[in-house]
Amino acid sequence: MSLQIRPTAVVKSESSNPIRKEEAESEPQPSANRAKTKLSISLSSALSIAVVLVITVVMIMRFLMTRACEETDDAYVTGHPHQISARIDNVVESVLVDDNDHVEQGQLLIKLDRHDYALEVARAKAKLDMAIREATSSKTEISYAHSSADAERSQAAGSIDASYAAIAHQRSNLSDAIDQVSVAKSELAEAEAKLTRAQLDCKRYTILEERGVVSTQQKEHAVSDFEVCKSARDALEKAVQQSITRCEVIKSAVAEARARLKESFGQDEKARSLKLLTQVKEDRYTITQAAVAEAESEFDSARLKLAYCNIYAPVSGRVGKRTVEVGHRIEPGQQLMHIVEDYVWVVANFKETQVRRMSAGQIATIKIDSLPDKELTGVVDSFSPGSGASFALLPPDNAIGNFTKIVQRVPVKIRLDRTSLDALKACLPVGLSATVKVDTEHRVTESQLLQLREMDSPQKKIWDGDGKGF
């Protein structure tokens, strides 16, 4: 604070007029004039002392205030500018916002031509349906092949067991039949021996009867024995022949059982072949499942591209630097517009000698150059991890050449008070210059600072891109 002291006007002396001077010398001055002069001198001295005291008090207060505060005019308003760009190559169908418009998170900004991508979605859907049908058919074939192979194998196993049982049974029968043939042949040999003896007895008794040695009855008895032996021999011959025939029949049955066993083994091999065919069908089903997964991926990709035809606002804020117009052919990643978030803050570049008494949570006062009659309040949030020169394109290297010490500046983030920010939100575009004064002796609590950070930095939802929203 500076005070301007105006010089007092000098009163023109009456001594400049010689006539009046002579009159004054000739006439005596009254005592009242002398008293008045003394009073004027006393008032002037008192006024001078008062001015000196005021100046001293002002200087002391200014010194105390400047000692407790750090101030810089190297500050500016900043925020999060989000670049809006397309993710596909397409033609702009409509633009729904203009420069400086305020948009909400999730609001539709730009519409692109959807026809080509809608056809791609339909084509991918048809391909997916075909792949699903092929997979379903392959799965049905696998189920049928499994059941057929299991049935064939079960039937073959049953036939094999039955054939083995039949062969064993017929072999047992054949053994019995062979034994019967042997018995029948031995009995036939015995019968033939008896027949031979009876024949000889018959001839002998016939001769003896002719000679009269024996009676006719004895001869007839010998002839009867011969006939009985002959009948027994014939019966045994038939029995032997029947036993032999039965053996042949049993041998045929054994051969037939072996043939059925061989056929059963063939059926088992067929069942094994069906099992291998089932494995082939399972491999084919795996391929169809891979085709279904590929078709699903293509379908999802086509749906995503179709969803990308609508470009939404990722955050709430104001639109700026819009360069897109209806009918433009845009490329992926091409800049279309910017959205600056509603929440802004101030970055103040304090000298390194000023930040030694500064810390997070201290209260700051901000004046925006474009709003000289407005004063905002804020809180020191954090300090940059490096000076401004450290992040320059060509950072200084003091290890080479001649060294000239330069006071560095450290960017300090100042969070604005929510009330002040809401009142002047539309009047605080990023980039405005500001003057920041930080009170190093007054601060908010840690919980208040955390609460302020949570209020000013809400969790943002991300657009999923498939038309379902945030």
Protein Blocks (a to p, Z undefined) as FASTA:
>chain_A
ZZddddddddddfklpmklmmmmmmpccdfklmmmmmmmmmmmmmmmmmmmmmmmmmmmm
mmmmmmmpccdfbdcddddddddddfbdcddfbdcbdehiacdehiafbdcdfklmmmmm
mmmmmmmmmmmmmmmmmmmmmmmmmmmmmmmmmmmmmmmmmmmmmmmmmmmmmmmmmmmm
mmmmmmmmmmmmmmmmmmmmmmmmmmmmmnomacfklmmmmmmmmmmmmmmmmmmmmmmm
mmmmmmmmmmmmmmmmmmmmmmmmmmmmmmmmmmmmmmmmmmmmmmmmmmmmmmmmmmmm
mmmmmmmmpccdfbgcddehiabdehiacdehiafbdcddfbdcddddddfklmmmgceh
iacddddfklmmbccddddfbdcfbdfklmgmbdcdfkgcjdddddddddddddddfklm
mmmmmmmcghiacdddddfkbccdfklmmmmmmmmmccddddehnonaZZ
